[in-house]
Amino acid sequence: MVEDEIKRAERRGYSKGYVAGKRRKQAARQREVHCREQQAFLDRAFLVILPVALAAEGWKFGDKPISTTEERVLLAKRWAEEALRQRPIF
């Protein structure tokens, strides 16, 4: 009888560990999917915004006018990041 109880307790412990492991793996997969979706959105937004940022006139970073290609790309990057932050999450 005592041995049966020990075996049942071992099976319950194994079962709980198995379920917890599956839950951890599922959560990790969901985080990975979420990160990939965010990166894909950021990539698309950047590519759409880049031509606008390259043609932008009169924009400034603080007091410094944006004039170089690097500054214009940085502007597009900031806009894309802001678009990601403002993106509604469902």
N, C-alpha and C positions, 0 to 999 in steps of 0.2 A: 504494500500500500504506500509506504513512504517513497519507495522507488518510483512508483507510478506518478506520485505528486511531483517528484523532482523532475521526471521526464516531461511532464506537462508544463512545468515552470520553464524548463529549458526551451521547449518548443515555443512558448509564448514570447520568451526573450528573443529567440531567433526571429520570430515573426515580426516583432516590433522593430527590431534592427533592420530587417529586410524592407519593411514599409518606410522607415525613416530614410534609408539609403535611396529608395526610389523617389521619395519626396525631394531629397537634396539634388538628385540628378535632374528631376523635372524643373526645379527652381533654377538650376544652372543653365539648362537649355533655354528656359524662358528669358533669362538675363542675356544670354548670347543672342537670341533672336531680336530682343529689344535693342541691343547695341548695334546689330547689323541694320535694323530698320532705321535707327537714328542716323547712322553713317550714310546710308543710301539717300535719305532725305537731305542731309547736309550736302552731299555730293551733287544731287540734282539742283538744289537751291543755289549753290555756288555757281554751277555752270550756267544757270539761267540769269543770275545777277551779274556775272562777270562782264558781259558786253555793256551793260548799263554803267557799271562802275568805271570801265575803261573810257567811256565817252563822257563821264560826268565832268562838269565844269563848275567851278566856284565852290567846291567842297573843301573843308579844312579839317585837320586834326588839331584841335585846340586853336592856336593862332596861325599855324603853319598851313599854307595852301597845299593841296594834294596835286602833285605834278608828275611824279615818276610812275613808271609801270608798277614797281613794287608797292608803292603807296596805294595805287588803285586796286591792286590784287588784295592788299590788306583790307581795304574798304569793302570789297566784295565778300571777303571772308567774314568780316564783322557783321555785315548784313545777313549773310547766310546763317551765322550762329544766332543772331537775334531772331531770325525766322524760325529756327529750331526751338528756341526758348518760347516763342509765342505760339507755336504749333499746338493746337488742341489735342489733348490726350484722351482717347476713348477707352 
